[in-house]
Amino acid sequence: MIWESRYWKKDILEIADKLEKRINQKKWFDSSNANAEKEIMISAFMVRKLFESKKIDDAIEQKTISILRYPSNGKKISLLRRLSPERFFDLEKPNKSKLTVKDLYNNIIYSYIFLLNIVDGEFKYFWVASDWNKFKFMLQIEVKDYITILREVGNYWPKAEGYFYDDKKEDYIVIRNDKKLEQYFNIIGHQEHIPKTKTKK
């Protein structure tokens, strides 16, 4: 559970700035590559934990980004071959697709393939394939889109929030969306004004 989220958000924004600088970074060393990998992986964990701790509006988690999906060519990738995904996925036939923020951070966290693509010093995208989809497809994520998500999460501050006890869940639910709060209070207010019917004995 995260209590004070501003420290987490501050670090996420700093990571976004670092990744933005890396887009046009001309010189790459092993340490540069490792640091960029850490920045993406660690920020994905941080974003997930903020959502799980109910510090970010769930609506952001369901937003989508455009991605490319490379289908498997039929060959099964293995542990000692995952640094050469071009041998196992059809890079000539990418499919345009959408991915939710939630699916994005889960694919990164549970990635079987996780490779940065740096061409002529430009870091524009990275490849991921989750452990459960590694024989089906590989995803291409634009770095600028990932940075946009990090900044939206890092700059999110709710105008209002409500904590309501849910009898079915036997726990509190958190609502940070203004429209959802309004809808919730309208439903509760409507229910309170519904006349109770008497049952016949």
BELJO-V971029 format. One record per residue. N is the residue number from 0. SS is DSSP state (hx for helix, st for strand, lp for the rest). PHI is phi in whole degrees, -180 to 180 (none if undefined). D_FIRST is the distance of its C-alpha to the first C-alpha in Angstrom with 1 decimal. Layout:
BEGIN
n: [N N]
ss: [SS SS]
phi: [PHI PHI]
d_first: [D_FIRST D_FIRST]
END
This chain:
BEGIN
n: [0 1 2 3 4 5 6 7 8 9 10 11 12 13 14 15 16 17 18 19 20 21 22 23 24 25 26 27 28 29 30 31 32 33 34 35 36 37 38 39 40 41 42 43 44 45 46 47 48 49 50 51 52 53 54 55 56 57 58 59 60 61 62 63 64 65 66 67 68 69 70 71 72 73 74 75 76 77 78 79 80 81 82 83 84 85 86 87 88 89 90 91 92 93 94 95 96 97 98 99 100 101 102 103 104 105 106 107 108 109 110 111 112 113 114 115 116 117 118 119 120 121 122 123 124 125 126 127 128 129 130 131 132 133 134 135 136 137 138 139 140 141 142 143 144 145 146 147 148 149 150 151 152 153 154 155 156 157 158 159 160 161 162 163 164 165 166 167 168 169 170 171 172 173 174 175 176 177 178 179 180 181 182 183 184 185 186 187 188 189 190 191 192 193 194 195 196 197 198 199 200]
ss: [lp lp lp lp lp hx hx hx hx hx hx hx hx hx hx hx hx hx hx hx hx hx hx lp lp lp lp lp lp hx hx hx hx hx hx hx hx hx hx hx hx hx hx hx hx hx hx hx hx hx hx hx lp lp lp lp lp hx hx hx hx lp lp st st st st st st st st st lp lp lp lp lp lp hx hx hx lp lp lp hx hx hx lp st st st st st st st st st st st st hx hx hx hx hx hx hx hx hx lp st st st st st st st st st lp lp st st st st st st st st st lp lp lp lp lp lp st st st st st st hx hx hx hx hx hx hx hx hx hx hx hx lp lp lp lp lp lp lp st st st st st lp lp lp lp st st st st st lp lp hx hx hx hx hx hx hx hx hx hx hx hx hx hx hx lp lp lp lp lp lp lp lp lp]
phi: [none -101 -93 -104 -87 -64 -70 -66 -65 -60 -66 -63 -66 -66 -65 -59 -65 -64 -66 -64 -66 -75 -55 -110 -68 -85 -106 -123 -118 -57 -67 -63 -62 -64 -66 -65 -60 -63 -62 -70 -66 -65 -66 -63 -62 -65 -63 -61 -66 -64 -66 -65 -87 61 -97 -128 -59 -59 -62 -67 -64 -96 -67 -120 -124 -83 -138 -111 -120 -99 -74 -65 -92 104 -84 -94 -70 -134 -55 -85 -121 -75 -86 -128 -65 -63 -83 -124 -130 -83 -76 -88 -129 -73 -111 -74 -152 -123 -140 -74 -59 -62 -66 -63 -68 -69 -65 -70 -63 -101 -72 -91 -111 -150 -132 -82 -111 -119 -120 53 79 -104 -106 -102 -156 -138 -106 -140 -143 -71 -61 -87 -119 -62 -95 -110 -162 -126 -104 -112 -111 -74 -61 -62 -70 -66 -63 -59 -64 -59 -71 -67 -67 -66 -100 -80 -138 -70 -78 -155 -151 -135 -116 -131 -80 -106 -63 -70 -81 56 -162 -84 -109 -115 -120 -118 -93 -57 -66 -66 -63 -62 -63 -62 -67 -66 -65 -62 -64 -67 -65 -69 -99 -77 -64 -78 -91 -87 -93 -76 -87]
d_first: [0.0 3.8 6.4 9.6 10.1 13.7 13.7 12.2 14.7 17.4 17.2 17.2 20.3 21.9 21.6 23.2 26.0 26.6 26.8 29.2 31.4 31.5 33.1 36.4 36.1 39.5 39.1 36.7 36.4 34.5 32.1 31.7 31.0 28.4 26.6 26.6 25.2 22.3 21.7 21.6 19.5 16.9 16.6 16.3 13.3 11.7 12.9 11.6 7.9 8.6 10.3 8.0 5.4 8.9 9.8 13.0 15.8 16.2 19.9 19.2 17.8 21.1 23.3 25.7 27.4 30.9 31.1 33.9 33.9 36.3 37.6 38.3 42.0 42.2 41.7 38.6 36.6 35.9 33.9 36.9 37.7 34.4 35.4 38.2 36.8 39.9 41.7 39.6 38.8 41.4 40.7 43.8 42.5 39.1 37.8 36.2 33.0 29.8 26.2 23.1 20.2 18.1 21.0 21.5 18.2 18.4 22.1 21.3 18.6 20.9 24.1 27.2 29.0 27.6 30.4 31.0 34.3 36.2 39.7 42.1 39.2 37.3 33.8 33.6 31.6 30.0 30.3 27.7 28.2 25.6 26.4 27.2 29.4 31.2 34.5 34.4 33.5 32.0 30.3 31.3 28.8 30.1 28.5 29.1 27.3 24.2 24.5 24.8 21.5 19.7 21.5 20.7 16.9 17.3 19.6 17.9 17.7 18.0 21.2 20.0 17.2 17.4 15.5 17.8 18.0 19.1 21.5 21.6 17.9 17.7 14.5 13.9 14.3 13.6 16.6 16.9 20.3 23.3 25.5 23.2 22.8 26.5 27.2 24.9 26.8 30.1 29.4 28.5 31.5 33.8 32.8 33.6 37.0 38.0 40.8 40.3 42.9 44.9 45.4 49.0 49.8]
END
